[in-house]
């Protein structure tokens, strides 16, 4: 399954304790969501930007999965990546 990295320029501003716990629950789920997306990890940078890594069939599925969670991103915020490990 392809992996994707997506970017959230203002992630820190939208995170509450409750939303962080919801993200953790979503990441711990073993099965893909309705769009075929499995969230692998979420990172928040020191500058407040956020990054997510997921497995998904395509970038559009990543966008739809984020929308389901209440995070709006565009396909231009999503890039396919490959691990070197």
Secondary structure, 3 states (H helix, E strand, C coil): CCEEEEEECCHHHHCCHHHHHHHHHHHHCCCCCCCCCEEEEEEECCCCCEEEEEECCCHHHHHHHHHHHCCCCCHHHEEEECCCC
